[in-house]
Amino acid sequence: MRSVAIVGAAGAVGGRLAAALSDLDLRLGSRRPAAGHHLVDAADPQALAEFCADADVVVNCVGPIGRSRPAVLAAAAHVDAAYVDAAALGSGEVLPSGAHGRPAVVAAGATPGAS
């Protein structure tokens, strides 16, 4: 695996995910970057595409997920990466992402304070 890009890595869910996956090659992004994080705005398609470049998997931990999902999913598809979003809201379905049909797992199931 080349890398896992976590969008929203400075938040509660993204930070815990980054800690849990610390043995992998991680690329951490946030709109308020901490040490080792890249500045990335989920509302900026160009910034998202640049941040997600070379990632095998893009994990969306940006809230509210309903607003960020389309843009982050599009960025993952653009770089032909698999996509996972950490929200509990949504269909929970697996969709194709990218030209090679990489999976997109929508609503993997984390709701801060409830899960």
Biopython code that builds the backbone (N, CA, C, O; Angstrom):
import numpy as np
from Bio.PDB.StructureBuilder import StructureBuilder

atoms = [
    (1, "MET", "N", (0.841, -1.171, 0.000)),
    (1, "MET", "CA", (0.000, 0.000, 0.000)),
    (1, "MET", "C", (0.890, 1.238, 0.000)),
    (1, "MET", "O", (1.806, 1.342, 0.815)),
    (2, "ARG", "N", (0.629, 2.173, -0.903)),
    (2, "ARG", "CA", (1.417, 3.410, -0.947)),
    (2, "ARG", "C", (1.058, 4.326, 0.207)),
    (2, "ARG", "O", (1.936, 4.724, 0.973)),
    (3, "SER", "N", (-0.229, 4.672, 0.348)),
    (3, "SER", "CA", (-0.578, 5.547, 1.454)),
    (3, "SER", "C", (-2.076, 5.628, 1.676)),
    (3, "SER", "O", (-2.879, 5.306, 0.800)),
    (4, "VAL", "N", (-2.425, 6.065, 2.869)),
    (4, "VAL", "CA", (-3.807, 6.341, 3.245)),
    (4, "VAL", "C", (-3.878, 7.832, 3.519)),
    (4, "VAL", "O", (-3.134, 8.345, 4.355)),
    (5, "ALA", "N", (-4.759, 8.529, 2.826)),
    (5, "ALA", "CA", (-4.962, 9.959, 3.040)),
    (5, "ALA", "C", (-6.193, 10.137, 3.916)),
    (5, "ALA", "O", (-7.277, 9.666, 3.572)),
    (6, "ILE", "N", (-6.029, 10.814, 5.044)),
    (6, "ILE", "CA", (-7.144, 11.076, 5.950)),
    (6, "ILE", "C", (-7.463, 12.559, 5.884)),
    (6, "ILE", "O", (-6.657, 13.395, 6.294)),
    (7, "VAL", "N", (-8.644, 12.881, 5.366)),
    (7, "VAL", "CA", (-9.116, 14.263, 5.315)),
    (7, "VAL", "C", (-9.899, 14.506, 6.601)),
    (7, "VAL", "O", (-10.809, 13.745, 6.928)),
    (8, "GLY", "N", (-9.551, 15.558, 7.326)),
    (8, "GLY", "CA", (-10.175, 15.805, 8.623)),
    (8, "GLY", "C", (-9.405, 15.145, 9.753)),
    (8, "GLY", "O", (-9.986, 14.771, 10.772)),
    (9, "ALA", "N", (-8.103, 15.003, 9.575)),
    (9, "ALA", "CA", (-7.276, 14.263, 10.531)),
    (9, "ALA", "C", (-7.062, 14.985, 11.856)),
    (9, "ALA", "O", (-6.590, 14.371, 12.812)),
    (10, "ALA", "N", (-7.395, 16.273, 11.939)),
    (10, "ALA", "CA", (-7.219, 17.000, 13.199)),
    (10, "ALA", "C", (-8.457, 16.930, 14.083)),
    (10, "ALA", "O", (-8.427, 17.393, 15.224)),
    (11, "GLY", "N", (-9.536, 16.361, 13.577)),
    (11, "GLY", "CA", (-10.758, 16.243, 14.363)),
    (11, "GLY", "C", (-10.732, 15.039, 15.289)),
    (11, "GLY", "O", (-9.764, 14.279, 15.314)),
    (12, "ALA", "N", (-11.806, 14.876, 16.049)),
    (12, "ALA", "CA", (-11.885, 13.785, 17.027)),
    (12, "ALA", "C", (-11.797, 12.418, 16.364)),
    (12, "ALA", "O", (-11.016, 11.571, 16.799)),
    (13, "VAL", "N", (-12.578, 12.193, 15.330)),
    (13, "VAL", "CA", (-12.586, 10.889, 14.653)),
    (13, "VAL", "C", (-11.315, 10.707, 13.830)),
    (13, "VAL", "O", (-10.669, 9.662, 13.912)),
    (14, "GLY", "N", (-10.953, 11.708, 13.040)),
    (14, "GLY", "CA", (-9.755, 11.610, 12.212)),
    (14, "GLY", "C", (-8.484, 11.437, 13.016)),
    (14, "GLY", "O", (-7.591, 10.690, 12.615)),
    (15, "GLY", "N", (-8.393, 12.119, 14.146)),
    (15, "GLY", "CA", (-7.215, 11.988, 15.007)),
    (15, "GLY", "C", (-7.077, 10.598, 15.590)),
    (15, "GLY", "O", (-5.979, 10.046, 15.647)),
    (16, "ARG", "N", (-8.191, 10.034, 16.025)),
    (16, "ARG", "CA", (-8.146, 8.667, 16.568)),
    (16, "ARG", "C", (-7.839, 7.649, 15.477)),
    (16, "ARG", "O", (-7.116, 6.680, 15.709)),
    (17, "LEU", "N", (-8.391, 7.870, 14.289)),
    (17, "LEU", "CA", (-8.097, 6.968, 13.179)),
    (17, "LEU", "C", (-6.612, 7.029, 12.829)),
    (17, "LEU", "O", (-5.980, 5.994, 12.619)),
    (18, "ALA", "N", (-6.059, 8.230, 12.767)),
    (18, "ALA", "CA", (-4.632, 8.378, 12.459)),
    (18, "ALA", "C", (-3.773, 7.657, 13.494)),
    (18, "ALA", "O", (-2.785, 7.013, 13.141)),
    (19, "ALA", "N", (-4.140, 7.760, 14.756)),
    (19, "ALA", "CA", (-3.386, 7.063, 15.809)),
    (19, "ALA", "C", (-3.493, 5.552, 15.643)),
    (19, "ALA", "O", (-2.510, 4.833, 15.823)),
    (20, "ALA", "N", (-4.681, 5.073, 15.301)),
    (20, "ALA", "CA", (-4.889, 3.628, 15.137)),
    (20, "ALA", "C", (-4.145, 3.075, 13.925)),
    (20, "ALA", "O", (-3.749, 1.910, 13.919)),
    (21, "LEU", "N", (-3.953, 3.901, 12.907)),
    (21, "LEU", "CA", (-3.293, 3.457, 11.673)),
    (21, "LEU", "C", (-1.846, 3.943, 11.582)),
    (21, "LEU", "O", (-1.276, 3.972, 10.491)),
    (22, "SER", "N", (-1.255, 4.318, 12.693)),
    (22, "SER", "CA", (0.063, 4.959, 12.679)),
    (22, "SER", "C", (1.180, 4.100, 12.093)),
    (22, "SER", "O", (2.235, 4.626, 11.740)),
    (23, "ASP", "N", (0.971, 2.799, 11.986)),
    (23, "ASP", "CA", (2.001, 1.939, 11.398)),
    (23, "ASP", "C", (1.950, 1.938, 9.874)),
    (23, "ASP", "O", (2.808, 1.333, 9.232)),
    (24, "LEU", "N", (0.957, 2.607, 9.283)),
    (24, "LEU", "CA", (0.835, 2.700, 7.826)),
    (24, "LEU", "C", (1.444, 4.005, 7.327)),
    (24, "LEU", "O", (1.767, 4.894, 8.115)),
    (25, "ASP", "N", (1.594, 4.107, 6.024)),
    (25, "ASP", "CA", (2.057, 5.339, 5.395)),
    (25, "ASP", "C", (0.858, 6.281, 5.308)),
    (25, "ASP", "O", (0.003, 6.125, 4.436)),
    (26, "LEU", "N", (0.798, 7.255, 6.209)),
    (26, "LEU", "CA", (-0.352, 8.149, 6.297)),
    (26, "LEU", "C", (-0.034, 9.521, 5.728)),
    (26, "LEU", "O", (1.090, 10.013, 5.823)),
    (27, "ARG", "N", (-1.051, 10.118, 5.139)),
    (27, "ARG", "CA", (-1.014, 11.521, 4.730)),
    (27, "ARG", "C", (-2.173, 12.169, 5.459)),
    (27, "ARG", "O", (-3.329, 11.831, 5.203)),
    (28, "LEU", "N", (-1.886, 13.098, 6.363)),
    (28, "LEU", "CA", (-2.896, 13.690, 7.228)),
    (28, "LEU", "C", (-3.222, 15.093, 6.757)),
    (28, "LEU", "O", (-2.328, 15.915, 6.555)),
    (29, "GLY", "N", (-4.513, 15.364, 6.582)),
    (29, "GLY", "CA", (-4.939, 16.674, 6.113)),
    (29, "GLY", "C", (-6.029, 17.263, 6.973)),
    (29, "GLY", "O", (-6.875, 16.553, 7.517)),
    (30, "SER", "N", (-5.993, 18.582, 7.086)),
    (30, "SER", "CA", (-6.954, 19.286, 7.923)),
    (30, "SER", "C", (-6.987, 20.751, 7.541)),
    (30, "SER", "O", (-6.023, 21.278, 6.985)),
    (31, "ARG", "N", (-8.097, 21.409, 7.841)),
    (31, "ARG", "CA", (-8.151, 22.856, 7.611)),
    (31, "ARG", "C", (-7.442, 23.612, 8.727)),
    (31, "ARG", "O", (-7.126, 24.791, 8.562)),
    (32, "ARG", "N", (-7.185, 22.962, 9.860)),
    (32, "ARG", "CA", (-6.371, 23.543, 10.936)),
    (32, "ARG", "C", (-5.245, 22.561, 11.233)),
    (32, "ARG", "O", (-5.302, 21.799, 12.198)),
    (33, "PRO", "N", (-4.237, 22.594, 10.396)),
    (33, "PRO", "CA", (-3.201, 21.569, 10.489)),
    (33, "PRO", "C", (-2.388, 21.623, 11.773)),
    (33, "PRO", "O", (-1.996, 22.691, 12.244)),
    (34, "ALA", "N", (-2.152, 20.470, 12.311)),
    (34, "ALA", "CA", (-1.255, 20.283, 13.447)),
    (34, "ALA", "C", (0.091, 19.836, 12.885)),
    (34, "ALA", "O", (0.268, 19.775, 11.668)),
    (35, "ALA", "N", (1.021, 19.530, 13.748)),
    (35, "ALA", "CA", (2.332, 19.059, 13.304)),
    (35, "ALA", "C", (2.168, 17.828, 12.425)),
    (35, "ALA", "O", (1.487, 16.874, 12.800)),
    (36, "GLY", "N", (2.789, 17.855, 11.268)),
    (36, "GLY", "CA", (2.736, 16.715, 10.365)),
    (36, "GLY", "C", (1.499, 16.658, 9.489)),
    (36, "GLY", "O", (1.338, 15.713, 8.717)),
    (37, "HIS", "N", (0.622, 17.645, 9.592)),
    (37, "HIS", "CA", (-0.598, 17.674, 8.786)),
    (37, "HIS", "C", (-0.438, 18.641, 7.619)),
    (37, "HIS", "O", (0.277, 19.639, 7.708)),
    (38, "HIS", "N", (-1.116, 18.323, 6.534)),
    (38, "HIS", "CA", (-1.168, 19.207, 5.374)),
    (38, "HIS", "C", (-2.417, 20.074, 5.486)),
    (38, "HIS", "O", (-3.451, 19.614, 5.971)),
    (39, "LEU", "N", (-2.327, 21.311, 5.045)),
    (39, "LEU", "CA", (-3.489, 22.185, 5.000)),
    (39, "LEU", "C", (-4.335, 21.781, 3.799)),
    (39, "LEU", "O", (-3.861, 21.829, 2.664)),
    (40, "VAL", "N", (-5.577, 21.384, 4.038)),
    (40, "VAL", "CA", (-6.476, 21.014, 2.945)),
    (40, "VAL", "C", (-7.893, 21.405, 3.331)),
    (40, "VAL", "O", (-8.341, 21.151, 4.449)),
    (41, "ASP", "N", (-8.586, 22.025, 2.393)),
    (41, "ASP", "CA", (-9.963, 22.458, 2.595)),
    (41, "ASP", "C", (-10.861, 21.537, 1.783)),
    (41, "ASP", "O", (-10.719, 21.444, 0.564)),
    (42, "ALA", "N", (-11.779, 20.861, 2.448)),
    (42, "ALA", "CA", (-12.668, 19.914, 1.767)),
    (42, "ALA", "C", (-13.596, 20.604, 0.779)),
    (42, "ALA", "O", (-14.235, 19.934, -0.032)),
    (43, "ALA", "N", (-13.684, 21.925, 0.829)),
    (43, "ALA", "CA", (-14.517, 22.667, -0.120)),
    (43, "ALA", "C", (-13.730, 23.111, -1.354)),
    (43, "ALA", "O", (-14.287, 23.771, -2.232)),
    (44, "ASP", "N", (-12.463, 22.764, -1.432)),
    (44, "ASP", "CA", (-11.599, 23.169, -2.543)),
    (44, "ASP", "C", (-11.201, 21.940, -3.360)),
    (44, "ASP", "O", (-10.291, 21.209, -2.968)),
    (45, "PRO", "N", (-11.874, 21.703, -4.495)),
    (45, "PRO", "CA", (-11.603, 20.488, -5.285)),
    (45, "PRO", "C", (-10.145, 20.334, -5.710)),
    (45, "PRO", "O", (-9.616, 19.223, -5.698)),
    (46, "GLN", "N", (-9.489, 21.432, -6.084)),
    (46, "GLN", "CA", (-8.087, 21.356, -6.512)),
    (46, "GLN", "C", (-7.188, 20.942, -5.348)),
    (46, "GLN", "O", (-6.313, 20.091, -5.503)),
    (47, "ALA", "N", (-7.408, 21.548, -4.186)),
    (47, "ALA", "CA", (-6.611, 21.202, -3.002)),
    (47, "ALA", "C", (-6.836, 19.750, -2.604)),
    (47, "ALA", "O", (-5.893, 19.056, -2.223)),
    (48, "LEU", "N", (-8.078, 19.289, -2.691)),
    (48, "LEU", "CA", (-8.378, 17.888, -2.369)),
    (48, "LEU", "C", (-7.666, 16.943, -3.320)),
    (48, "LEU", "O", (-7.065, 15.960, -2.888)),
    (49, "ALA", "N", (-7.731, 17.235, -4.620)),
    (49, "ALA", "CA", (-7.082, 16.365, -5.607)),
    (49, "ALA", "C", (-5.579, 16.302, -5.368)),
    (49, "ALA", "O", (-4.981, 15.229, -5.453)),
    (50, "GLU", "N", (-4.967, 17.444, -5.071)),
    (50, "GLU", "CA", (-3.528, 17.465, -4.806)),
    (50, "GLU", "C", (-3.193, 16.690, -3.534)),
    (50, "GLU", "O", (-2.212, 15.948, -3.496)),
    (51, "PHE", "N", (-4.005, 16.861, -2.501)),
    (51, "PHE", "CA", (-3.768, 16.158, -1.239)),
    (51, "PHE", "C", (-3.910, 14.647, -1.411)),
    (51, "PHE", "O", (-3.135, 13.880, -0.840)),
    (52, "CYS", "N", (-4.896, 14.221, -2.196)),
    (52, "CYS", "CA", (-5.191, 12.791, -2.353)),
    (52, "CYS", "C", (-4.284, 12.089, -3.360)),
    (52, "CYS", "O", (-4.284, 10.861, -3.435)),
    (53, "ALA", "N", (-3.515, 12.849, -4.132)),
    (53, "ALA", "CA", (-2.640, 12.248, -5.143)),
    (53, "ALA", "C", (-1.742, 11.198, -4.497)),
    (53, "ALA", "O", (-1.211, 11.410, -3.407)),
    (54, "ASP", "N", (-1.578, 10.078, -5.170)),
    (54, "ASP", "CA", (-0.737, 8.953, -4.738)),
    (54, "ASP", "C", (-1.301, 8.150, -3.575)),
    (54, "ASP", "O", (-0.618, 7.263, -3.063)),
    (55, "ALA", "N", (-2.515, 8.432, -3.148)),
    (55, "ALA", "CA", (-3.123, 7.637, -2.067)),
    (55, "ALA", "C", (-3.825, 6.421, -2.659)),
    (55, "ALA", "O", (-4.442, 6.500, -3.721)),
    (56, "ASP", "N", (-3.723, 5.311, -1.967)),
    (56, "ASP", "CA", (-4.501, 4.136, -2.348)),
    (56, "ASP", "C", (-5.897, 4.200, -1.753)),
    (56, "ASP", "O", (-6.862, 3.726, -2.352)),
    (57, "VAL", "N", (-5.997, 4.792, -0.565)),
    (57, "VAL", "CA", (-7.271, 4.907, 0.144)),
    (57, "VAL", "C", (-7.403, 6.338, 0.649)),
    (57, "VAL", "O", (-6.453, 6.906, 1.188)),
    (58, "VAL", "N", (-8.590, 6.916, 0.469)),
    (58, "VAL", "CA", (-8.911, 8.229, 1.018)),
    (58, "VAL", "C", (-10.014, 8.030, 2.043)),
    (58, "VAL", "O", (-11.067, 7.473, 1.731)),
    (59, "VAL", "N", (-9.772, 8.488, 3.278)),
    (59, "VAL", "CA", (-10.768, 8.380, 4.345)),
    (59, "VAL", "C", (-11.270, 9.781, 4.666)),
    (59, "VAL", "O", (-10.483, 10.680, 4.962)),
    (60, "ASN", "N", (-12.579, 9.957, 4.604)),
    (60, "ASN", "CA", (-13.203, 11.246, 4.869)),
    (60, "ASN", "C", (-13.700, 11.293, 6.307)),
    (60, "ASN", "O", (-14.649, 10.597, 6.668)),
    (61, "CYS", "N", (-13.056, 12.117, 7.122)),
    (61, "CYS", "CA", (-13.468, 12.321, 8.517)),
    (61, "CYS", "C", (-13.923, 13.758, 8.739)),
    (61, "CYS", "O", (-13.933, 14.241, 9.871)),
    (62, "VAL", "N", (-14.295, 14.436, 7.668)),
    (62, "VAL", "CA", (-14.730, 15.825, 7.743)),
    (62, "VAL", "C", (-16.212, 15.875, 8.068)),
    (62, "VAL", "O", (-16.999, 15.127, 7.489)),
    (63, "GLY", "N", (-16.596, 16.735, 8.975)),
    (63, "GLY", "CA", (-18.006, 16.915, 9.264)),
    (63, "GLY", "C", (-18.456, 18.296, 8.819)),
    (63, "GLY", "O", (-17.621, 19.197, 8.735)),
    (64, "PRO", "N", (-19.702, 18.505, 8.535)),
    (64, "PRO", "CA", (-20.716, 17.462, 8.404)),
    (64, "PRO", "C", (-20.522, 16.681, 7.108)),
    (64, "PRO", "O", (-20.265, 17.252, 6.048)),
    (65, "ILE", "N", (-20.650, 15.396, 7.220)),
    (65, "ILE", "CA", (-20.335, 14.491, 6.111)),
    (65, "ILE", "C", (-21.207, 14.743, 4.887)),
    (65, "ILE", "O", (-20.760, 14.551, 3.756)),
    (66, "GLY", "N", (-22.440, 15.167, 5.103)),
    (66, "GLY", "CA", (-23.332, 15.417, 3.973)),
    (66, "GLY", "C", (-22.814, 16.480, 3.030)),
    (66, "GLY", "O", (-23.078, 16.437, 1.829)),
    (67, "ARG", "N", (-22.077, 17.433, 3.574)),
    (67, "ARG", "CA", (-21.504, 18.485, 2.735)),
    (67, "ARG", "C", (-20.180, 18.068, 2.117)),
    (67, "ARG", "O", (-19.884, 18.437, 0.981)),
    (68, "SER", "N", (-19.383, 17.307, 2.850)),
    (68, "SER", "CA", (-18.038, 16.983, 2.365)),
    (68, "SER", "C", (-17.982, 15.740, 1.485)),
    (68, "SER", "O", (-17.074, 15.612, 0.664)),
    (69, "ARG", "N", (-18.934, 14.822, 1.641)),
    (69, "ARG", "CA", (-18.863, 13.549, 0.918)),
    (69, "ARG", "C", (-18.713, 13.719, -0.591)),
    (69, "ARG", "O", (-17.809, 13.108, -1.160)),
    (70, "PRO", "N", (-19.546, 14.513, -1.280)),
    (70, "PRO", "CA", (-19.409, 14.581, -2.743)),
    (70, "PRO", "C", (-18.025, 15.034, -3.200)),
    (70, "PRO", "O", (-17.465, 14.465, -4.136)),
    (71, "ALA", "N", (-17.471, 16.054, -2.547)),
    (71, "ALA", "CA", (-16.173, 16.580, -2.975)),
    (71, "ALA", "C", (-15.033, 15.613, -2.682)),
    (71, "ALA", "O", (-14.157, 15.418, -3.524)),
    (72, "VAL", "N", (-15.034, 15.010, -1.502)),
    (72, "VAL", "CA", (-13.942, 14.097, -1.143)),
    (72, "VAL", "C", (-14.049, 12.806, -1.956)),
    (72, "VAL", "O", (-13.031, 12.259, -2.380)),
    (73, "LEU", "N", (-15.256, 12.321, -2.175)),
    (73, "LEU", "CA", (-15.450, 11.135, -3.022)),
    (73, "LEU", "C", (-14.982, 11.413, -4.446)),
    (73, "LEU", "O", (-14.347, 10.560, -5.065)),
    (74, "ALA", "N", (-15.288, 12.596, -4.971)),
    (74, "ALA", "CA", (-14.836, 12.956, -6.320)),
    (74, "ALA", "C", (-13.312, 13.020, -6.388)),
    (74, "ALA", "O", (-12.720, 12.590, -7.378)),
    (75, "ALA", "N", (-12.673, 13.552, -5.348)),
    (75, "ALA", "CA", (-11.203, 13.614, -5.328)),
    (75, "ALA", "C", (-10.601, 12.218, -5.299)),
    (75, "ALA", "O", (-9.612, 11.954, -5.982)),
    (76, "ALA", "N", (-11.189, 11.322, -4.513)),
    (76, "ALA", "CA", (-10.703, 9.936, -4.464)),
    (76, "ALA", "C", (-10.843, 9.272, -5.830)),
    (76, "ALA", "O", (-9.933, 8.582, -6.290)),
    (77, "ALA", "N", (-11.980, 9.483, -6.468)),
    (77, "ALA", "CA", (-12.195, 8.901, -7.796)),
    (77, "ALA", "C", (-11.206, 9.481, -8.802)),
    (77, "ALA", "O", (-10.696, 8.762, -9.662)),
    (78, "HIS", "N", (-10.937, 10.774, -8.696)),
    (78, "HIS", "CA", (-10.014, 11.446, -9.614)),
    (78, "HIS", "C", (-8.611, 10.838, -9.562)),
    (78, "HIS", "O", (-7.936, 10.743, -10.587)),
    (79, "VAL", "N", (-8.178, 10.431, -8.382)),
    (79, "VAL", "CA", (-6.834, 9.851, -8.241)),
    (79, "VAL", "C", (-6.874, 8.328, -8.224)),
    (79, "VAL", "O", (-5.862, 7.677, -7.966)),
    (80, "ASP", "N", (-8.049, 7.762, -8.501)),
    (80, "ASP", "CA", (-8.260, 6.315, -8.554)),
    (80, "ASP", "C", (-7.930, 5.633, -7.230)),
    (80, "ASP", "O", (-7.267, 4.597, -7.200)),
    (81, "ALA", "N", (-8.400, 6.229, -6.141)),
    (81, "ALA", "CA", (-8.210, 5.651, -4.809)),
    (81, "ALA", "C", (-9.533, 5.103, -4.292)),
    (81, "ALA", "O", (-10.603, 5.567, -4.688)),
    (82, "ALA", "N", (-9.457, 4.133, -3.423)),
    (82, "ALA", "CA", (-10.650, 3.669, -2.720)),
    (82, "ALA", "C", (-11.076, 4.772, -1.756)),
    (82, "ALA", "O", (-10.262, 5.615, -1.378)),
    (83, "TYR", "N", (-12.345, 4.768, -1.358)),
    (83, "TYR", "CA", (-12.903, 5.825, -0.499)),
    (83, "TYR", "C", (-13.655, 5.205, 0.663)),
    (83, "TYR", "O", (-14.389, 4.230, 0.495)),
    (84, "VAL", "N", (-13.466, 5.778, 1.844)),
    (84, "VAL", "CA", (-14.233, 5.383, 3.028)),
    (84, "VAL", "C", (-14.645, 6.663, 3.723)),
    (84, "VAL", "O", (-13.819, 7.555, 3.917)),
    (85, "ASP", "N", (-15.929, 6.770, 4.107)),
    (85, "ASP", "CA", (-16.252, 7.889, 4.985)),
    (85, "ASP", "C", (-16.676, 7.365, 6.336)),
    (85, "ASP", "O", (-17.313, 6.317, 6.453)),
    (86, "ALA", "N", (-16.307, 8.120, 7.350)),
    (86, "ALA", "CA", (-16.451, 7.676, 8.731)),
    (86, "ALA", "C", (-17.810, 7.994, 9.330)),
    (86, "ALA", "O", (-18.017, 7.783, 10.525)),
    (87, "ALA", "N", (-18.724, 8.487, 8.542)),
    (87, "ALA", "CA", (-20.038, 8.865, 9.073)),
    (87, "ALA", "C", (-20.923, 7.654, 9.284)),
    (87, "ALA", "O", (-20.750, 6.613, 8.650)),
    (88, "ALA", "N", (-21.868, 7.813, 10.182)),
    (88, "ALA", "CA", (-22.885, 6.777, 10.369)),
    (88, "ALA", "C", (-24.127, 7.107, 9.556)),
    (88, "ALA", "O", (-25.035, 6.286, 9.432)),
    (89, "LEU", "N", (-24.161, 8.311, 9.005)),
    (89, "LEU", "CA", (-25.325, 8.744, 8.241)),
    (89, "LEU", "C", (-25.126, 8.448, 6.769)),
    (89, "LEU", "O", (-24.078, 8.757, 6.201)),
    (90, "GLY", "N", (-26.112, 7.862, 6.164)),
    (90, "GLY", "CA", (-26.033, 7.526, 4.750)),
    (90, "GLY", "C", (-26.524, 6.120, 4.532)),
    (90, "GLY", "O", (-27.120, 5.510, 5.420)),
    (91, "SER", "N", (-26.278, 5.623, 3.380)),
    (91, "SER", "CA", (-26.833, 4.335, 2.979)),
    (91, "SER", "C", (-26.025, 3.141, 3.455)),
    (91, "SER", "O", (-26.560, 2.034, 3.520)),
    (92, "GLY", "N", (-24.760, 3.328, 3.789)),
    (92, "GLY", "CA", (-23.913, 2.208, 4.173)),
    (92, "GLY", "C", (-23.555, 1.308, 3.011)),
    (92, "GLY", "O", (-23.102, 0.181, 3.211)),
    (93, "GLU", "N", (-23.752, 1.791, 1.803)),
    (93, "GLU", "CA", (-23.498, 0.953, 0.635)),
    (93, "GLU", "C", (-22.060, 1.091, 0.135)),
    (93, "GLU", "O", (-21.352, 2.037, 0.479)),
    (94, "VAL", "N", (-21.652, 0.135, -0.675)),
    (94, "VAL", "CA", (-20.341, 0.164, -1.309)),
    (94, "VAL", "C", (-20.568, 0.492, -2.775)),
    (94, "VAL", "O", (-21.303, -0.210, -3.470)),
    (95, "LEU", "N", (-19.939, 1.555, -3.239)),
    (95, "LEU", "CA", (-20.096, 2.032, -4.607)),
    (95, "LEU", "C", (-18.761, 1.939, -5.330)),
    (95, "LEU", "O", (-17.715, 1.942, -4.681)),
    (96, "PRO", "N", (-18.768, 1.856, -6.659)),
    (96, "PRO", "CA", (-17.494, 1.921, -7.374)),
    (96, "PRO", "C", (-16.951, 3.346, -7.337)),
    (96, "PRO", "O", (-17.719, 4.306, -7.397)),
    (97, "SER", "N", (-15.640, 3.484, -7.240)),
    (97, "SER", "CA", (-14.994, 4.796, -7.241)),
    (97, "SER", "C", (-13.811, 4.733, -8.184)),
    (97, "SER", "O", (-12.986, 3.825, -8.079)),
    (98, "GLY", "N", (-13.714, 5.674, -9.096)),
    (98, "GLY", "CA", (-12.561, 5.737, -9.978)),
    (98, "GLY", "C", (-12.695, 4.852, -11.203)),
    (98, "GLY", "O", (-13.635, 4.068, -11.331)),
    (99, "ALA", "N", (-11.738, 4.997, -12.093)),
    (99, "ALA", "CA", (-11.772, 4.307, -13.376)),
    (99, "ALA", "C", (-11.615, 2.804, -13.253)),
    (99, "ALA", "O", (-12.107, 2.057, -14.099)),
    (100, "HIS", "N", (-10.939, 2.353, -12.215)),
    (100, "HIS", "CA", (-10.696, 0.924, -12.055)),
    (100, "HIS", "C", (-11.666, 0.273, -11.083)),
    (100, "HIS", "O", (-11.452, -0.861, -10.656)),
    (101, "GLY", "N", (-12.728, 0.984, -10.734)),
    (101, "GLY", "CA", (-13.754, 0.404, -9.878)),
    (101, "GLY", "C", (-13.326, 0.184, -8.447)),
    (101, "GLY", "O", (-13.828, -0.729, -7.790)),
    (102, "ARG", "N", (-12.402, 1.002, -7.940)),
    (102, "ARG", "CA", (-12.022, 0.887, -6.531)),
    (102, "ARG", "C", (-13.261, 1.112, -5.681)),
    (102, "ARG", "O", (-14.129, 1.898, -6.062)),
    (103, "PRO", "N", (-13.365, 0.447, -4.545)),
    (103, "PRO", "CA", (-14.586, 0.575, -3.741)),
    (103, "PRO", "C", (-14.698, 1.926, -3.042)),
    (103, "PRO", "O", (-13.699, 2.561, -2.707)),
    (104, "ALA", "N", (-15.936, 2.341, -2.836)),
    (104, "ALA", "CA", (-16.249, 3.524, -2.037)),
    (104, "ALA", "C", (-17.222, 3.069, -0.965)),
    (104, "ALA", "O", (-18.367, 2.736, -1.270)),
    (105, "VAL", "N", (-16.786, 3.050, 0.275)),
    (105, "VAL", "CA", (-17.634, 2.636, 1.388)),
    (105, "VAL", "C", (-18.234, 3.899, 1.992)),
    (105, "VAL", "O", (-17.535, 4.712, 2.598)),
    (106, "VAL", "N", (-19.538, 4.043, 1.813)),
    (106, "VAL", "CA", (-20.247, 5.232, 2.265)),
    (106, "VAL", "C", (-20.916, 4.918, 3.594)),
    (106, "VAL", "O", (-21.667, 3.948, 3.697)),
    (107, "ALA", "N", (-20.651, 5.732, 4.613)),
    (107, "ALA", "CA", (-21.229, 5.584, 5.953)),
    (107, "ALA", "C", (-20.683, 4.350, 6.668)),
    (107, "ALA", "O", (-21.425, 3.420, 6.982)),
    (108, "ALA", "N", (-19.376, 4.358, 6.918)),
    (108, "ALA", "CA", (-18.732, 3.238, 7.604)),
    (108, "ALA", "C", (-19.166, 3.122, 9.055)),
    (108, "ALA", "O", (-19.084, 2.038, 9.633)),
    (109, "GLY", "N", (-19.631, 4.222, 9.662)),
    (109, "GLY", "CA", (-20.292, 4.083, 10.938)),
    (109, "GLY", "C", (-19.753, 4.722, 12.183)),
    (109, "GLY", "O", (-19.866, 4.110, 13.246)),
    (110, "ALA", "N", (-19.178, 5.896, 12.145)),
    (110, "ALA", "CA", (-18.763, 6.570, 13.379)),
    (110, "ALA", "C", (-19.570, 7.843, 13.556)),
    (110, "ALA", "O", (-19.595, 8.703, 12.675)),
    (111, "THR", "N", (-20.220, 7.957, 14.684)),
    (111, "THR", "CA", (-20.915, 9.183, 15.045)),
    (111, "THR", "C", (-20.401, 9.597, 16.409)),
    (111, "THR", "O", (-20.756, 8.977, 17.412)),
    (112, "PRO", "N", (-19.565, 10.641, 16.474)),
    (112, "PRO", "CA", (-19.012, 11.039, 17.765)),
    (112, "PRO", "C", (-20.108, 11.233, 18.810)),
    (112, "PRO", "O", (-21.106, 11.911, 18.567)),
    (113, "GLY", "N", (-19.904, 10.632, 19.966)),
    (113, "GLY", "CA", (-20.867, 10.733, 21.042)),
    (113, "GLY", "C", (-21.955, 9.684, 21.005)),
    (113, "GLY", "O", (-22.697, 9.523, 21.975)),
    (114, "ALA", "N", (-22.062, 8.962, 19.891)),
    (114, "ALA", "CA", (-23.123, 7.961, 19.775)),
    (114, "ALA", "C", (-22.604, 6.581, 19.436)),
    (114, "ALA", "O", (-23.338, 5.605, 19.584)),
    (115, "SER", "N", (-21.375, 6.463, 18.989)),
    (115, "SER", "CA", (-20.860, 5.144, 18.611)),
    (115, "SER", "C", (-19.575, 4.825, 19.328)),
    (115, "SER", "O", (-19.005, 3.752, 19.126)),
]
sb = StructureBuilder()
sb.init_structure("model")
sb.init_model(0)
sb.init_chain("A")
sb.init_seg("    ")
for serial, (resi, resn, name, xyz) in enumerate(atoms, 1):
    if name == "N":
        sb.init_residue(resn, " ", resi, " ")
    sb.init_atom(name, np.array(xyz, "f"), 0.0, 1.0, " ", f" {name:<3s}", serial, name[0])
structure = sb.get_structure()
